[in-house]
Amino acid sequence: MTAAKVLQNKLDWAQDGADWPNREASRFTDAGGLRWHVQLAGSGPVLLLVHGTAASTHSFGGLFPRLAERFTVVSPDLPGHAFTATPHPNELCLPRMAAGLGALLRALELEPEVAVGHSAGAAVLVQMALDGLIHPRLIVCLSGALLPLRGLAGKWFSPAAKLFARNSFLPSFIAKGARKDPKGVQRLADSTGSKLRPQDIAFYRRLIASSGHLAAALNMMANWDLEPLARQLPGLRPALLLIAFDNDLTVPPAEAERVLGVHRGARMRLVDGFGHLAHEEDPGRVAELIFEAAGAD
């Protein structure tokens, strides 16, 4: 199977999405040349909620309905992820993903007042704001990955990701392994510093067992370049809140501290007791942090 065909090996909404978290809020919308899976619920000011690399809307299964109590929440699967269509591999990069999400918001006729992003999803939101695609008053980064990796990891990451992404065999091999070895996905989740429930692990296993989803995530990582964003970051206009978690082994609090040195107007909130997937460990606690930051009491 070619790399292009692997990318199109998608999850099936009728079967794989039958028990998807917040399925009742799901819809499919055409925008920017893609068919998007997006969840929309609530009332009041619009809040855009964006997941990180290799995740999906399922990651906000507990957070989404809580935020919808005070906001109109819109949360898409990023291009190539879960149930959103996959563009050309070269389109799975920060500027094009930001542009695609901007097209989706225009199609939905929504203008976010608040934007919340997890990990790489936070970078997508910041890029959108820098490009004038959204004009929120506040961007909240949950374990936000906004700056290039340092040292050896930074030099190794992109070339390795490119090698993996161009290998049509690797995504299928890993996907097959996820189907056979559920404990492997558990170990991967544990490596983030978070402790997830078995049902949450099951959704990640379903995603990783999809070679198309996995290939899209690998291509996203291969194309990811945060150097331009880092150069533009001092000019970001919306208020920027960095929420970091002390047990995060993926994007540790030191990364938020680095951002403070680049964007002098940013604020940081350090929260004890959680890892990289804190919004899944305790969605109620994370929702309260967002409400407090947004003044949505």
Residue pairs with C-beta under 8 A, 6 or more apart in sequence:
1 9
1 168
1 172
2 168
3 89
3 165
3 166
3 167
3 168
3 215
4 89
5 168
6 168
6 171
6 172
6 211
6 212
6 215
7 80
7 86
7 89
7 212
7 215
7 216
7 219
8 86
8 212
9 210
9 211
9 212
9 215
10 83
10 85
10 86
10 210
10 212
10 213
11 17
11 82
11 83
11 206
11 207
11 210
11 212
11 213
13 28
13 37
13 83
16 206
16 210
17 23
17 26
17 83
20 26
20 57
20 58
21 57
21 58
21 60
21 61
21 62
21 64
21 203
22 39
22 41
22 57
22 60
22 61
22 64
22 65
25 39
25 40
25 41
25 64
25 68
26 37
26 38
26 39
26 57
27 37
27 38
27 39
27 40
28 35
28 36
28 37
28 38
28 83
29 35
29 36
29 38
29 104
29 107
29 108
30 36
30 107
31 100
31 103
31 104
31 106
31 107
31 108
32 99
32 100
32 102
32 103
32 104
32 107
33 87
33 100
34 79
34 84
34 85
34 87
34 100
35 84
35 85
36 76
36 77
36 84
36 85
36 104
37 57
37 76
37 77
37 82
37 83
37 84
38 57
38 74
38 75
38 76
38 77
38 104
38 108
39 57
39 64
39 73
39 74
39 75
39 76
40 72
40 73
40 74
40 75
40 108
41 64
41 65
41 68
41 72
41 73
42 67
42 68
42 69
42 70
42 71
42 72
42 73
43 71
43 72
44 70
44 71
44 72
45 71
45 72
45 113
45 114
45 296
46 71
46 72
46 73
46 74
46 110
46 111
46 112
46 113
46 114
47 67
47 71
47 72
47 73
47 74
47 112
47 113
47 114
47 115
47 116
47 294
48 74
48 75
48 105
48 110
48 112
48 114
48 115
48 116
48 125
48 134
48 136
49 60
49 63
49 64
49 67
49 73
49 74
49 75
49 116
49 117
50 75
50 76
50 78
50 101
50 115
50 116
50 117
50 118
50 121
50 122
50 124
50 125
51 57
51 59
51 60
51 75
51 77
51 78
51 81
51 117
51 118
51 119
51 121
52 59
52 117
52 118
52 119
52 120
52 121
52 122
52 145
53 119
53 120
53 217
53 220
53 221
53 224
54 81
54 207
54 208
54 213
54 214
54 217
55 81
55 118
55 119
55 204
55 207
56 77
56 78
56 81
56 82
56 83
56 203
56 207
56 213
57 64
57 75
57 76
57 77
57 82
58 82
58 203
58 207
59 118
59 277
59 279
59 280
60 75
60 279
60 283
61 200
61 203
61 280
61 283
62 279
62 280
62 283
62 284
63 279
63 280
63 283
63 286
63 287
64 73
64 75
66 283
66 284
66 287
67 73
67 116
67 287
67 290
70 291
70 296
71 114
71 294
71 296
72 110
74 105
74 108
74 110
74 112
76 84
76 101
76 104
77 83
77 84
78 84
78 97
78 101
78 121
78 124
78 220
79 85
79 86
79 87
79 91
79 92
79 97
79 100
79 216
80 86
80 87
80 92
80 212
80 213
80 215
80 216
80 217
80 219
80 220
81 207
81 213
81 216
81 217
82 207
82 213
86 92
86 212
86 216
87 96
87 100
89 165
89 219
89 222
89 223
90 96
90 223
91 97
91 100
92 216
92 219
92 220
92 222
92 223
93 220
93 223
93 224
93 225
94 123
94 124
94 127
94 223
94 224
94 225
94 226
94 229
95 127
95 131
97 124
97 220
98 124
98 127
98 128
98 131
98 133
99 131
99 133
101 124
101 128
101 133
102 128
102 131
102 133
102 134
105 111
105 112
105 133
105 134
111 134
111 135
112 134
112 136
113 136
113 137
113 138
114 136
114 137
114 138
114 139
114 140
114 290
114 294
115 125
115 128
115 129
115 134
115 136
115 138
115 139
115 140
115 238
116 125
116 139
116 140
116 142
116 290
117 123
117 124
117 125
117 126
117 139
117 140
117 141
117 142
117 144
118 142
118 143
118 144
118 279
119 142
119 143
119 144
119 145
119 250
119 251
119 276
120 145
120 220
120 224
122 139
122 141
122 142
122 143
122 144
122 145
122 146
123 144
123 145
123 146
123 226
123 229
125 134
125 136
125 139
125 141
126 139
126 141
126 144
126 146
126 229
126 233
126 236
126 240
127 229
128 134
129 135
129 136
129 139
129 236
129 237
129 238
130 229
130 232
130 233
130 235
130 236
135 237
135 238
136 238
137 238
137 239
138 238
138 239
138 240
138 241
138 293
138 294
139 236
139 238
139 239
139 240
139 241
140 241
140 243
140 289
140 290
140 293
140 294
141 240
141 241
141 242
141 243
141 256
142 243
142 278
142 279
142 286
143 243
143 244
143 245
143 248
143 250
143 251
143 276
143 278
144 242
144 251
144 255
144 256
144 259
145 226
145 251
145 255
146 226
146 229
146 230
146 233
146 255
146 259
147 226
147 230
147 255
147 258
147 259
147 262
148 154
148 225
148 226
148 227
148 230
149 157
157 221
158 221
158 222
158 224
158 225
161 218
161 221
161 222
161 224
162 222
164 170
164 218
164 222
165 215
165 218
165 219
165 221
165 222
166 222
170 218
171 211
171 212
171 214
171 215
171 218
172 211
174 208
174 211
174 214
175 208
175 209
175 210
175 211
175 214
176 209
177 184
178 184
178 185
178 205
178 208
178 209
179 205
179 209
182 201
182 202
182 205
185 201
185 204
185 205
185 208
186 201
188 204
188 208
189 196
189 200
189 201
189 204
189 277
191 249
191 250
192 248
192 249
192 250
192 275
192 276
192 277
193 245
193 247
193 248
193 249
193 250
193 274
193 275
193 276
194 247
194 274
194 275
194 276
194 277
194 278
194 280
194 281
195 275
195 281
196 204
196 277
196 280
196 281
200 280
207 213
207 214
208 214
230 262
233 259
233 262
233 263
234 262
234 263
234 264
236 263
236 265
239 265
239 267
240 259
240 263
240 265
240 266
240 267
241 266
241 267
241 268
241 269
241 293
242 256
242 259
242 260
242 266
242 267
242 268
242 269
243 268
243 269
243 271
243 286
243 289
244 251
244 252
244 253
244 255
244 256
244 268
244 269
244 270
244 271
245 253
245 270
245 271
245 272
245 273
245 274
245 275
245 276
245 278
246 253
246 270
246 271
246 272
246 273
246 274
247 273
247 274
247 275
248 274
248 275
248 276
248 278
249 275
249 276
250 275
250 276
251 276
253 268
253 270
256 268
256 270
257 268
259 266
259 268
260 266
260 268
269 289
269 293
271 278
271 285
271 289
274 281
274 282
274 285
275 281
278 285
278 286
279 286
290 296
291 297
